[in-house]
């Protein structure tokens, strides 16, 4: 079992020329130290820096030396309580700071910029440890308290490193990656308040309470969700942040280890008790219809793993007869759905993984053809899915119309016009019906995301997707051709055909709104991911850059020869909202016969409820032209 290397930093006694003094940061660190000792026991090696000891140099040195001792199987934890601040971003920093501001934690003698701190933590992670940073300060969602407020405006007394932006960038490219659990978004304040007669950071108090309620095995994702609900119930306008939140990554490891060989599977949705009662973290922007008729979520049946500390099956009282644990929607909002438990009493201090278990109308309609036995087997396999329903009449329709034709030992999954969705799937006996149903669910889910469209919104048209050849002249962008697609062509090079490279930018044209943007890439292999732009706020008049401004390489899959006429298609799906959304429901692997079960996440997509969110879809084709000699230049590609 690995060790816990913890660095706990708290600053209350700021010099007057640096920042106003605070009261609750030392209390935060004392409670964090008790939590680490209780959860980790003898595995913990703790370093504490308080007030005058917490200089920029001392914090940097402790991260490098003390946390740097963590190796594979260990956990490194940085906990900072103090002021946070923002300073204008310049130069290359603007490629990753779409609000135009850099964030920093404020040590006792001045700011430690987020780029520098993040790079130091990444270097620790490169040694194989699980690295988590808990930052309880203003604007901490981008990093890494007047009375009650943990923010300090920039001061002339602050001294910034003389190394310059270029050196900071070189450090930032250090390998590895850390997890950030932040008290607030990058554009929000963080607060401290009185709890049980002492002042604490609101986020620290919430996170420690959530960790003690959940036990040592709870994942960082579950703890952050539970802490965020506690902060919201406290009435504070701060939204805790978890970065990165990709499924299967460090967000799905236990908070203080032990680090498992594989992270726990990420639940697409979580049930928690918020300021308006029980809620699930999905809504109309995820495809659920406005209204509540028929929409339900279910807690997975408890397993042996669930019934221990932190498990989903603890501290619940089943309904009459011991039936499944279900919650029913009562108010579907943009980013969350208010729900009522049906016949059971959840624990308000906990979060529960849930999945969509019932919808008023399934988005995927399936027509079955073939021998009577195969049709019956397929209908039985499809029936449990809330995303699918069997169409048995010519007048019936669905958002996604699928046809399965069983013939000669294969199941042919086709569109309404008879063209294939996928290669034929083997169909020899009843056991193959489950594989076919899983394929149908995957296809329905993928099309549901691609076609996700709200009613007219005040955000329509405010964010523009710009695709340009790499190193193109200012203002040069690629425009759609007559079919509505942007075509990017391979070119001839000295070493053979060269894939096109482009820059992808999201430009917020609003004069006064900071907007949250997510850019999904839906591929023609029925995958969907958010690697290009995984969800960030973009300030008014500013631009967010895919891959932090690096070139996007548009290549054919490895199995596809680079021959004239070869092509692949992508659909870039932009989702714009005023608040961040749960991004897990949008993640899909490429379809294959051995792909795992598709999350049953969303409701019907087209015509969803109006709200302060919008979408835009950009079809993109990567093509190998005859001779692979046409340059990618000029509008239209």
MOSUL-V60104 format. One record per residue. N is the residue number from 0. SS is DSSP state (A for helix, B for strand, O for the rest). PSI is psi as a letter, one per 30 degrees, with the letter a starting at -180 (none if undefined). NEAR is the number of other C-alpha atoms within 12 Angstrom. Layout:
BEGIN
n=N ss=SS psi=PSI near=NEAR
n=N ss=SS psi=PSI near=NEAR
END
This chain:
BEGIN
n=0 ss=O psi=k near=19
n=1 ss=O psi=l near=26
n=2 ss=O psi=l near=31
n=3 ss=B psi=j near=40
n=4 ss=B psi=j near=43
n=5 ss=B psi=k near=42
n=6 ss=B psi=j near=44
n=7 ss=B psi=j near=44
n=8 ss=B psi=k near=46
n=9 ss=B psi=k near=49
n=10 ss=O psi=j near=46
n=11 ss=O psi=e near=42
n=12 ss=O psi=i near=30
n=13 ss=O psi=k near=31
n=14 ss=O psi=k near=22
n=15 ss=O psi=e near=17
n=16 ss=O psi=f near=19
n=17 ss=O psi=e near=29
n=18 ss=O psi=l near=35
n=19 ss=O psi=k near=28
n=20 ss=O psi=l near=30
n=21 ss=O psi=l near=37
n=22 ss=O psi=e near=32
n=23 ss=O psi=f near=41
n=24 ss=A psi=e near=44
n=25 ss=A psi=e near=34
n=26 ss=A psi=e near=34
n=27 ss=A psi=e near=44
n=28 ss=A psi=e near=40
n=29 ss=A psi=e near=30
n=30 ss=A psi=e near=30
n=31 ss=A psi=e near=42
n=32 ss=A psi=e near=34
n=33 ss=A psi=e near=21
n=34 ss=A psi=e near=31
n=35 ss=A psi=e near=37
n=36 ss=A psi=e near=23
n=37 ss=A psi=e near=19
n=38 ss=A psi=e near=29
n=39 ss=A psi=f near=31
n=40 ss=A psi=b near=20
n=41 ss=A psi=f near=15
n=42 ss=A psi=f near=24
n=43 ss=B psi=k near=30
n=44 ss=B psi=j near=26
n=45 ss=B psi=k near=34
n=46 ss=B psi=k near=32
n=47 ss=B psi=k near=33
n=48 ss=B psi=j near=37
n=49 ss=B psi=k near=31
n=50 ss=A psi=c near=33
n=51 ss=A psi=f near=22
n=52 ss=A psi=f near=24
n=53 ss=O psi=i near=36
n=54 ss=O psi=l near=29
n=55 ss=A psi=e near=31
n=56 ss=A psi=e near=25
n=57 ss=A psi=e near=26
n=58 ss=A psi=e near=41
n=59 ss=A psi=e near=32
n=60 ss=A psi=e near=21
n=61 ss=A psi=e near=32
n=62 ss=A psi=e near=42
n=63 ss=A psi=e near=29
n=64 ss=A psi=e near=22
n=65 ss=O psi=e near=30
n=66 ss=A psi=f near=43
n=67 ss=A psi=f near=33
n=68 ss=A psi=f near=32
n=69 ss=O psi=k near=34
n=70 ss=O psi=a near=25
n=71 ss=O psi=k near=25
n=72 ss=O psi=f near=27
n=73 ss=O psi=l near=35
n=74 ss=B psi=k near=46
n=75 ss=B psi=k near=53
n=76 ss=B psi=k near=46
n=77 ss=B psi=k near=48
n=78 ss=B psi=j near=50
n=79 ss=B psi=k near=55
n=80 ss=B psi=k near=55
n=81 ss=O psi=a near=59
n=82 ss=O psi=l near=54
n=83 ss=B psi=l near=52
n=84 ss=B psi=l near=43
n=85 ss=B psi=k near=35
n=86 ss=B psi=l near=33
n=87 ss=B psi=k near=19
n=88 ss=O psi=k near=23
n=89 ss=O psi=l near=18
n=90 ss=A psi=b near=18
n=91 ss=A psi=f near=25
n=92 ss=A psi=f near=32
n=93 ss=A psi=f near=25
n=94 ss=A psi=f near=30
n=95 ss=O psi=f near=34
n=96 ss=O psi=i near=35
n=97 ss=O psi=f near=40
n=98 ss=O psi=f near=38
n=99 ss=O psi=g near=29
n=100 ss=B psi=k near=32
n=101 ss=B psi=k near=37
n=102 ss=B psi=l near=45
n=103 ss=B psi=k near=42
n=104 ss=B psi=k near=54
n=105 ss=B psi=j near=54
n=106 ss=B psi=l near=43
n=107 ss=O psi=f near=41
n=108 ss=O psi=g near=30
n=109 ss=B psi=a near=37
n=110 ss=B psi=k near=42
n=111 ss=B psi=j near=39
n=112 ss=B psi=k near=41
n=113 ss=A psi=e near=40
n=114 ss=A psi=e near=35
n=115 ss=A psi=e near=39
n=116 ss=A psi=e near=42
n=117 ss=A psi=e near=41
n=118 ss=A psi=e near=32
n=119 ss=A psi=e near=41
n=120 ss=A psi=e near=48
n=121 ss=A psi=e near=35
n=122 ss=A psi=e near=33
n=123 ss=A psi=e near=40
n=124 ss=A psi=e near=35
n=125 ss=A psi=f near=26
n=126 ss=O psi=f near=27
n=127 ss=O psi=f near=27
n=128 ss=O psi=l near=37
n=129 ss=B psi=k near=49
n=130 ss=B psi=k near=53
n=131 ss=B psi=k near=47
n=132 ss=B psi=k near=49
n=133 ss=B psi=j near=48
n=134 ss=B psi=j near=54
n=135 ss=B psi=i near=61
n=136 ss=O psi=l near=56
n=137 ss=O psi=k near=47
n=138 ss=O psi=g near=44
n=139 ss=A psi=f near=49
n=140 ss=A psi=f near=41
n=141 ss=A psi=f near=45
n=142 ss=O psi=e near=48
n=143 ss=O psi=none near=48
n=144 ss=O psi=none near=41
n=145 ss=O psi=l near=21
n=146 ss=O psi=k near=23
n=147 ss=O psi=f near=29
n=148 ss=B psi=k near=38
n=149 ss=O psi=i near=46
n=150 ss=B psi=k near=39
n=151 ss=O psi=k near=38
n=152 ss=O psi=l near=30
n=153 ss=O psi=k near=27
n=154 ss=O psi=k near=22
n=155 ss=O psi=f near=13
n=156 ss=O psi=f near=16
n=157 ss=O psi=k near=26
n=158 ss=O psi=k near=22
n=159 ss=O psi=l near=24
n=160 ss=O psi=k near=17
n=161 ss=O psi=f near=9
n=162 ss=O psi=f near=13
n=163 ss=A psi=l near=18
n=164 ss=A psi=e near=22
n=165 ss=A psi=e near=18
n=166 ss=A psi=e near=18
n=167 ss=A psi=e near=26
n=168 ss=A psi=e near=26
n=169 ss=A psi=e near=18
n=170 ss=A psi=e near=23
n=171 ss=A psi=f near=27
n=172 ss=O psi=g near=21
n=173 ss=O psi=k near=24
n=174 ss=O psi=l near=19
n=175 ss=O psi=a near=23
n=176 ss=O psi=k near=32
n=177 ss=O psi=l near=38
n=178 ss=B psi=k near=43
n=179 ss=B psi=k near=41
n=180 ss=B psi=j near=45
n=181 ss=B psi=l near=49
n=182 ss=O psi=f near=54
n=183 ss=O psi=l near=44
n=184 ss=O psi=l near=36
n=185 ss=O psi=f near=46
n=186 ss=O psi=g near=40
n=187 ss=O psi=l near=33
n=188 ss=O psi=l near=39
n=189 ss=O psi=l near=43
n=190 ss=B psi=l near=44
n=191 ss=B psi=l near=41
n=192 ss=B psi=l near=31
n=193 ss=B psi=k near=19
n=194 ss=B psi=k near=19
n=195 ss=O psi=h near=9
n=196 ss=O psi=g near=9
n=197 ss=B psi=l near=19
n=198 ss=B psi=k near=29
n=199 ss=B psi=l near=40
n=200 ss=B psi=k near=51
n=201 ss=A psi=e near=48
n=202 ss=A psi=e near=55
n=203 ss=A psi=e near=48
n=204 ss=A psi=e near=38
n=205 ss=A psi=e near=40
n=206 ss=A psi=e near=43
n=207 ss=A psi=e near=39
n=208 ss=A psi=e near=29
n=209 ss=A psi=e near=36
n=210 ss=A psi=e near=39
n=211 ss=A psi=e near=29
n=212 ss=A psi=e near=28
n=213 ss=A psi=e near=39
n=214 ss=O psi=l near=33
n=215 ss=O psi=f near=31
n=216 ss=O psi=f near=33
n=217 ss=O psi=k near=42
n=218 ss=B psi=l near=45
n=219 ss=A psi=e near=49
n=220 ss=A psi=e near=49
n=221 ss=A psi=e near=44
n=222 ss=A psi=e near=45
n=223 ss=A psi=e near=43
n=224 ss=A psi=e near=45
n=225 ss=A psi=e near=47
n=226 ss=A psi=e near=43
n=227 ss=A psi=e near=45
n=228 ss=A psi=e near=41
n=229 ss=A psi=e near=38
n=230 ss=A psi=e near=36
n=231 ss=A psi=e near=26
n=232 ss=A psi=f near=25
n=233 ss=O psi=f near=25
n=234 ss=O psi=g near=18
n=235 ss=O psi=k near=27
n=236 ss=O psi=i near=25
n=237 ss=O psi=k near=37
n=238 ss=O psi=j near=40
n=239 ss=O psi=l near=45
n=240 ss=B psi=k near=48
n=241 ss=B psi=k near=46
n=242 ss=B psi=k near=40
n=243 ss=O psi=l near=33
n=244 ss=O psi=g near=35
n=245 ss=O psi=k near=31
n=246 ss=O psi=k near=33
n=247 ss=O psi=g near=24
n=248 ss=O psi=a near=29
n=249 ss=A psi=f near=40
n=250 ss=A psi=f near=41
n=251 ss=A psi=g near=37
n=252 ss=O psi=l near=36
n=253 ss=B psi=k near=40
n=254 ss=O psi=e near=46
n=255 ss=O psi=g near=45
n=256 ss=O psi=a near=40
n=257 ss=O psi=k near=29
n=258 ss=O psi=k near=34
n=259 ss=O psi=l near=26
n=260 ss=O psi=e near=17
n=261 ss=O psi=k near=18
n=262 ss=O psi=l near=26
n=263 ss=O psi=k near=28
n=264 ss=O psi=k near=25
n=265 ss=O psi=k near=32
n=266 ss=O psi=k near=39
n=267 ss=O psi=e near=37
n=268 ss=B psi=k near=41
n=269 ss=B psi=k near=42
n=270 ss=B psi=k near=45
n=271 ss=B psi=l near=43
n=272 ss=B psi=j near=34
n=273 ss=B psi=a near=30
n=274 ss=O psi=f near=19
n=275 ss=O psi=g near=22
n=276 ss=B psi=a near=25
n=277 ss=B psi=k near=35
n=278 ss=B psi=l near=39
n=279 ss=B psi=k near=51
n=280 ss=O psi=h near=45
n=281 ss=O psi=l near=41
n=282 ss=O psi=a near=44
n=283 ss=A psi=e near=41
n=284 ss=A psi=f near=50
n=285 ss=A psi=f near=51
n=286 ss=O psi=f near=49
n=287 ss=O psi=k near=50
n=288 ss=O psi=l near=41
n=289 ss=O psi=k near=36
n=290 ss=O psi=l near=26
n=291 ss=O psi=f near=28
n=292 ss=O psi=j near=18
n=293 ss=O psi=f near=24
n=294 ss=O psi=k near=39
n=295 ss=B psi=l near=40
n=296 ss=B psi=k near=43
n=297 ss=B psi=k near=36
n=298 ss=B psi=k near=38
n=299 ss=O psi=k near=25
n=300 ss=O psi=k near=24
n=301 ss=O psi=k near=23
n=302 ss=O psi=a near=13
n=303 ss=O psi=e near=13
n=304 ss=O psi=e near=16
n=305 ss=O psi=f near=24
n=306 ss=O psi=f near=19
n=307 ss=O psi=a near=18
n=308 ss=O psi=k near=23
n=309 ss=O psi=f near=35
n=310 ss=O psi=l near=32
n=311 ss=O psi=f near=36
n=312 ss=O psi=g near=30
n=313 ss=O psi=l near=29
n=314 ss=O psi=h near=24
n=315 ss=O psi=k near=28
n=316 ss=B psi=j near=20
n=317 ss=O psi=l near=24
n=318 ss=O psi=a near=17
n=319 ss=A psi=k near=12
n=320 ss=A psi=g near=10
n=321 ss=A psi=g near=14
n=322 ss=O psi=a near=16
n=323 ss=O psi=l near=25
n=324 ss=B psi=j near=34
n=325 ss=B psi=k near=35
n=326 ss=B psi=k near=39
n=327 ss=B psi=k near=35
n=328 ss=B psi=k near=38
n=329 ss=B psi=f near=28
n=330 ss=B psi=j near=29
n=331 ss=B psi=j near=34
n=332 ss=O psi=a near=33
n=333 ss=O psi=e near=35
n=334 ss=O psi=f near=34
n=335 ss=O psi=l near=35
n=336 ss=B psi=k near=42
n=337 ss=B psi=k near=35
n=338 ss=B psi=l near=36
n=339 ss=B psi=k near=29
n=340 ss=B psi=k near=34
n=341 ss=B psi=j near=25
n=342 ss=O psi=g near=19
n=343 ss=O psi=l near=23
n=344 ss=B psi=j near=23
n=345 ss=O psi=l near=31
n=346 ss=O psi=k near=27
n=347 ss=O psi=f near=28
n=348 ss=O psi=f near=35
n=349 ss=O psi=l near=41
n=350 ss=O psi=l near=44
n=351 ss=B psi=k near=47
n=352 ss=B psi=k near=40
n=353 ss=B psi=l near=38
n=354 ss=B psi=l near=38
n=355 ss=B psi=k near=44
n=356 ss=B psi=f near=33
n=357 ss=B psi=k near=33
n=358 ss=O psi=l near=35
n=359 ss=O psi=e near=25
n=360 ss=O psi=k near=29
n=361 ss=O psi=k near=40
n=362 ss=O psi=f near=44
n=363 ss=B psi=k near=41
n=364 ss=B psi=k near=38
n=365 ss=B psi=k near=43
n=366 ss=B psi=k near=36
n=367 ss=B psi=k near=39
n=368 ss=B psi=k near=27
n=369 ss=O psi=a near=23
n=370 ss=O psi=k near=21
n=371 ss=A psi=e near=14
n=372 ss=A psi=e near=18
n=373 ss=A psi=e near=30
n=374 ss=A psi=e near=31
n=375 ss=A psi=e near=21
n=376 ss=A psi=e near=27
n=377 ss=A psi=e near=40
n=378 ss=A psi=e near=31
n=379 ss=A psi=e near=23
n=380 ss=A psi=e near=29
n=381 ss=A psi=e near=32
n=382 ss=A psi=e near=27
n=383 ss=O psi=f near=22
n=384 ss=O psi=k near=39
n=385 ss=O psi=f near=37
n=386 ss=O psi=f near=47
n=387 ss=B psi=k near=45
n=388 ss=B psi=k near=37
n=389 ss=B psi=k near=37
n=390 ss=O psi=k near=28
n=391 ss=O psi=g near=17
n=392 ss=O psi=l near=12
n=393 ss=O psi=f near=13
n=394 ss=O psi=f near=8
n=395 ss=O psi=l near=16
n=396 ss=O psi=l near=22
n=397 ss=O psi=l near=30
n=398 ss=O psi=e near=32
n=399 ss=B psi=j near=39
n=400 ss=B psi=j near=34
n=401 ss=B psi=k near=39
n=402 ss=B psi=k near=39
n=403 ss=B psi=k near=41
n=404 ss=B psi=j near=33
n=405 ss=B psi=k near=32
n=406 ss=B psi=k near=21
n=407 ss=O psi=h near=15
n=408 ss=O psi=g near=18
n=409 ss=B psi=l near=25
n=410 ss=B psi=j near=38
n=411 ss=B psi=j near=30
n=412 ss=B psi=j near=38
n=413 ss=B psi=l near=29
n=414 ss=O psi=l near=24
n=415 ss=O psi=e near=22
n=416 ss=O psi=g near=11
n=417 ss=O psi=f near=16
n=418 ss=O psi=k near=16
n=419 ss=B psi=k near=19
n=420 ss=O psi=e near=32
n=421 ss=O psi=l near=29
n=422 ss=O psi=l near=19
n=423 ss=O psi=k near=25
n=424 ss=B psi=k near=32
n=425 ss=B psi=k near=24
n=426 ss=O psi=j near=31
n=427 ss=O psi=e near=21
n=428 ss=O psi=a near=22
n=429 ss=O psi=e near=22
n=430 ss=A psi=f near=16
n=431 ss=A psi=f near=26
n=432 ss=A psi=e near=32
n=433 ss=A psi=e near=31
n=434 ss=A psi=e near=33
n=435 ss=A psi=e near=47
n=436 ss=A psi=e near=45
n=437 ss=A psi=e near=33
n=438 ss=A psi=e near=46
n=439 ss=A psi=e near=52
n=440 ss=A psi=e near=43
n=441 ss=A psi=e near=45
n=442 ss=A psi=e near=47
n=443 ss=A psi=e near=45
n=444 ss=A psi=e near=46
n=445 ss=A psi=e near=45
n=446 ss=A psi=e near=39
n=447 ss=A psi=e near=41
n=448 ss=A psi=e near=47
n=449 ss=A psi=e near=41
n=450 ss=O psi=g near=32
n=451 ss=O psi=j near=38
n=452 ss=O psi=k near=34
n=453 ss=B psi=l near=35
n=454 ss=O psi=l near=24
n=455 ss=O psi=k near=17
n=456 ss=O psi=l near=24
n=457 ss=O psi=f near=21
n=458 ss=O psi=f near=30
n=459 ss=O psi=k near=26
n=460 ss=O psi=g near=22
n=461 ss=O psi=f near=36
n=462 ss=B psi=k near=39
n=463 ss=B psi=k near=33
n=464 ss=B psi=k near=38
n=465 ss=B psi=k near=32
n=466 ss=B psi=k near=41
n=467 ss=B psi=k near=35
n=468 ss=B psi=k near=36
n=469 ss=O psi=k near=30
n=470 ss=O psi=g near=22
n=471 ss=O psi=l near=21
n=472 ss=O psi=l near=14
n=473 ss=O psi=k near=13
n=474 ss=O psi=f near=15
n=475 ss=O psi=k near=21
n=476 ss=O psi=l near=29
n=477 ss=O psi=k near=34
n=478 ss=O psi=l near=27
n=479 ss=O psi=l near=22
n=480 ss=O psi=a near=17
n=481 ss=O psi=f near=9
n=482 ss=O psi=f near=13
n=483 ss=O psi=g near=16
n=484 ss=O psi=l near=25
n=485 ss=B psi=k near=34
n=486 ss=B psi=k near=40
n=487 ss=B psi=k near=46
n=488 ss=B psi=k near=40
n=489 ss=O psi=l near=39
n=490 ss=B psi=l near=31
n=491 ss=B psi=k near=23
n=492 ss=B psi=l near=15
n=493 ss=O psi=f near=9
n=494 ss=O psi=g near=8
n=495 ss=B psi=a near=15
n=496 ss=B psi=k near=26
n=497 ss=B psi=k near=29
n=498 ss=O psi=k near=33
n=499 ss=B psi=k near=36
n=500 ss=B psi=k near=27
n=501 ss=B psi=l near=36
n=502 ss=B psi=k near=33
n=503 ss=B psi=k near=38
n=504 ss=B psi=k near=39
n=505 ss=B psi=j near=45
n=506 ss=B psi=j near=32
n=507 ss=B psi=j near=34
n=508 ss=O psi=f near=23
n=509 ss=O psi=k near=21
n=510 ss=O psi=f near=15
n=511 ss=O psi=g near=15
n=512 ss=O psi=k near=24
n=513 ss=O psi=k near=33
n=514 ss=B psi=k near=40
n=515 ss=B psi=k near=42
n=516 ss=B psi=k near=44
n=517 ss=B psi=k near=43
n=518 ss=B psi=j near=43
n=519 ss=B psi=k near=39
n=520 ss=B psi=j near=39
n=521 ss=B psi=k near=39
n=522 ss=B psi=l near=36
n=523 ss=O psi=g near=28
n=524 ss=O psi=g near=27
n=525 ss=O psi=h near=35
n=526 ss=O psi=l near=31
n=527 ss=B psi=k near=36
n=528 ss=B psi=l near=34
n=529 ss=B psi=h near=35
n=530 ss=B psi=f near=28
n=531 ss=B psi=e near=31
n=532 ss=B psi=j near=38
n=533 ss=B psi=g near=34
n=534 ss=B psi=j near=39
n=535 ss=B psi=l near=44
n=536 ss=B psi=k near=42
n=537 ss=B psi=k near=43
n=538 ss=O psi=l near=31
n=539 ss=O psi=k near=23
n=540 ss=O psi=g near=23
n=541 ss=O psi=l near=31
n=542 ss=B psi=k near=36
n=543 ss=B psi=k near=43
n=544 ss=B psi=k near=41
n=545 ss=A psi=k near=38
n=546 ss=A psi=h near=23
n=547 ss=A psi=h near=28
n=548 ss=A psi=g near=26
n=549 ss=O psi=l near=21
n=550 ss=O psi=k near=24
n=551 ss=B psi=j near=27
n=552 ss=B psi=k near=23
n=553 ss=B psi=j near=33
n=554 ss=O psi=l near=30
n=555 ss=O psi=l near=30
n=556 ss=O psi=l near=19
n=557 ss=O psi=e near=8
n=558 ss=O psi=f near=9
n=559 ss=O psi=j near=15
n=560 ss=O psi=k near=16
n=561 ss=O psi=i near=28
n=562 ss=O psi=l near=20
n=563 ss=O psi=k near=21
n=564 ss=O psi=f near=19
n=565 ss=O psi=k near=23
n=566 ss=B psi=l near=29
n=567 ss=B psi=l near=32
n=568 ss=B psi=k near=27
n=569 ss=B psi=l near=31
n=570 ss=B psi=j near=34
n=571 ss=B psi=j near=39
n=572 ss=B psi=j near=38
n=573 ss=B psi=k near=46
n=574 ss=B psi=k near=49
n=575 ss=B psi=k near=46
n=576 ss=B psi=l near=39
n=577 ss=O psi=f near=28
n=578 ss=O psi=l near=31
n=579 ss=O psi=l near=34
n=580 ss=O psi=l near=38
n=581 ss=O psi=j near=40
n=582 ss=O psi=f near=40
n=583 ss=A psi=e near=38
n=584 ss=A psi=f near=41
n=585 ss=A psi=f near=45
n=586 ss=O psi=k near=37
n=587 ss=B psi=k near=40
n=588 ss=O psi=l near=31
n=589 ss=O psi=k near=26
n=590 ss=O psi=k near=31
n=591 ss=O psi=l near=25
n=592 ss=O psi=f near=25
n=593 ss=O psi=g near=17
n=594 ss=O psi=k near=22
n=595 ss=O psi=l near=19
n=596 ss=O psi=k near=25
n=597 ss=O psi=k near=37
n=598 ss=O psi=k near=35
n=599 ss=O psi=i near=44
n=600 ss=O psi=e near=50
n=601 ss=O psi=l near=50
n=602 ss=O psi=a near=49
n=603 ss=O psi=k near=43
n=604 ss=O psi=e near=38
n=605 ss=O psi=k near=29
n=606 ss=O psi=g near=25
n=607 ss=B psi=l near=32
n=608 ss=O psi=k near=32
n=609 ss=O psi=l near=29
n=610 ss=O psi=a near=30
n=611 ss=O psi=i near=29
n=612 ss=B psi=l near=40
n=613 ss=B psi=l near=39
n=614 ss=B psi=l near=42
n=615 ss=B psi=k near=33
n=616 ss=B psi=k near=30
n=617 ss=B psi=j near=34
n=618 ss=B psi=k near=32
n=619 ss=B psi=k near=35
n=620 ss=B psi=k near=35
n=621 ss=B psi=k near=37
n=622 ss=B psi=k near=38
n=623 ss=O psi=j near=34
n=624 ss=O psi=l near=28
n=625 ss=A psi=k near=19
n=626 ss=A psi=f near=21
n=627 ss=A psi=h near=28
n=628 ss=O psi=f near=22
n=629 ss=O psi=k near=24
n=630 ss=O psi=l near=28
n=631 ss=O psi=i near=36
n=632 ss=O psi=k near=26
n=633 ss=O psi=l near=23
n=634 ss=O psi=k near=22
n=635 ss=O psi=f near=25
n=636 ss=O psi=none near=33
END
